[in-house]
Amino acid sequence: MKYLVVYYSHTGNNRFIAEKLAQDISADIQELVPRVKNFLLLIFSSLLHISFGNKKLSTSVADYDAVVLCGPIWMGQLIAPLRDFIKKYRNQFKKLYFLTCCGGGEAEKDGTFGCMGVFRKVEQTAGSAFVEAHAISLSLIPTENQNANPETMMGIRLTEQYFTGTFKDYYMQFKNKLRN
Ligand SMILES: Cc1cc2nc3c(=O)[nH]c(=O)nc-3n(C[C@H](O)[C@H](O)[C@H](O)COP(=O)(O)O)c2cc1C
């Protein structure tokens, strides 16, 4: 299988996961660079479903057996850079997987800000090429203060130090599915 990992990351967490995955499965990797860089504009364009698009990729999506799209969730949305990528290439995917390193965990997954709504949007947007979606939540990372509030948890910037335990197990579950 020839894999392409495509990612968008604002604060580096999804870049960390995407780079690790690309290395582990010997995939090519491409960063999505939105045409608009302003963070607030990206949030608004995600919420209001306005498209500014991304810069052109330097590789051809159609050349790959499978694409793994990796990026964050904001305000319970399939964020604009990810949505724009899926829309643009939906007819070229053979298989599309979605992977997110997000803030919300199992308890929140079906709520307004949870991953399940985003997964449904990915599936609707990608159509028949969609295979599956997987979330690795920052809430799986044990913090020094176990009562840390959600803001503290969302402030985590992934490094090798955090890539252990249950958090790593969730990553491995996804990675192993790709190899089977
Ligand atoms: C403005 C904002 C809104 C967010 N909203 C959500 C959310 O609705 N659900 C969630 O699970 N995580 C949410 N998060 C957490 C991010 O998904 C998480 O921090 C992610 O790892 C950031 O990825 P990045 O470092 O690749 O940009 C939000 C983060 C920000 C900054």
The ligand as an SDF file (V2000), in Angstrom:
LIG
                    3D

 31 33  0  0  0  0  0  0  0  0999 V2000
  -10.1160   27.3540   19.3900 C   0  0  0  0  0  0  0  0  0  0  0  0
  -10.0290   25.9010   19.7470 C   0  0  0  0  0  0  0  0  0  0  0  0
  -11.1900   25.1390   19.7950 C   0  0  0  0  0  0  0  0  0  0  0  0
  -11.1270   23.7860   20.1080 C   0  0  0  0  0  0  0  0  0  0  0  0
  -12.2880   23.0650   20.1010 N   0  0  0  0  0  0  0  0  0  0  0  0
  -12.2260   21.7290   20.3280 C   0  0  0  0  0  0  0  0  0  0  0  0
  -13.4180   20.9390   20.2300 C   0  0  0  0  0  0  0  0  0  0  0  0
  -14.5120   21.4110   19.9330 O   0  0  0  0  0  0  0  0  0  0  0  0
  -13.3180   19.6040   20.4670 N   0  0  0  0  0  0  0  0  0  0  0  0
  -12.1240   19.0070   20.7930 C   0  0  0  0  0  0  0  0  0  0  0  0
  -12.1000   17.7870   20.9870 O   0  0  0  0  0  0  0  0  0  0  0  0
  -10.9730   19.7310   20.8810 N   0  0  0  0  0  0  0  0  0  0  0  0
  -10.9990   21.0640   20.6480 C   0  0  0  0  0  0  0  0  0  0  0  0
   -9.8540   21.8140   20.7010 N   0  0  0  0  0  0  0  0  0  0  0  0
   -8.5800   21.1470   21.0590 C   0  0  0  0  0  0  0  0  0  0  0  0
   -7.7150   20.8410   19.8190 C   0  0  0  0  0  0  0  0  0  0  0  0
   -8.4040   19.9770   18.9220 O   0  0  0  0  0  0  0  0  0  0  0  0
   -6.4190   20.1950   20.2760 C   0  0  0  0  0  0  0  0  0  0  0  0
   -5.7220   21.0810   21.1330 O   0  0  0  0  0  0  0  0  0  0  0  0
   -5.5280   19.7870   19.1240 C   0  0  0  0  0  0  0  0  0  0  0  0
   -4.5930   18.8150   19.5760 O   0  0  0  0  0  0  0  0  0  0  0  0
   -4.7720   20.9460   18.4820 C   0  0  0  0  0  0  0  0  0  0  0  0
   -4.1200   20.4470   17.3570 O   0  0  0  0  0  0  0  0  0  0  0  0
   -2.8800   21.1760   16.6760 P   0  0  0  0  0  0  0  0  0  0  0  0
   -1.8270   21.3560   17.7460 O   0  0  0  0  0  0  0  0  0  0  0  0
   -2.4340   20.2070   15.6340 O   0  0  0  0  0  0  0  0  0  0  0  0
   -3.3460   22.4650   16.1070 O   0  0  0  0  0  0  0  0  0  0  0  0
   -9.8780   23.1720   20.4070 C   0  0  0  0  0  0  0  0  0  0  0  0
   -8.7140   23.9470   20.3860 C   0  0  0  0  0  0  0  0  0  0  0  0
   -8.7780   25.2870   20.0450 C   0  0  0  0  0  0  0  0  0  0  0  0
   -7.5070   26.0870   20.0220 C   0  0  0  0  0  0  0  0  0  0  0  0
  1  2  1  0
  2  3  1  0
  2 30  2  0
  3  4  2  0
  4  5  1  0
  4 28  1  0
  5  6  2  0
  6  7  1  0
  6 13  1  0
  7  8  2  0
  7  9  1  0
  9 10  1  0
 10 11  2  0
 10 12  1  0
 12 13  2  0
 13 14  1  0
 14 15  1  0
 14 28  1  0
 15 16  1  0
 16 17  1  0
 16 18  1  0
 18 19  1  0
 18 20  1  0
 20 21  1  0
 20 22  1  0
 22 23  1  0
 23 24  1  0
 24 25  2  0
 24 26  1  0
 24 27  1  0
 28 29  2  0
 29 30  1  0
 30 31  1  0
M  END
$$$$
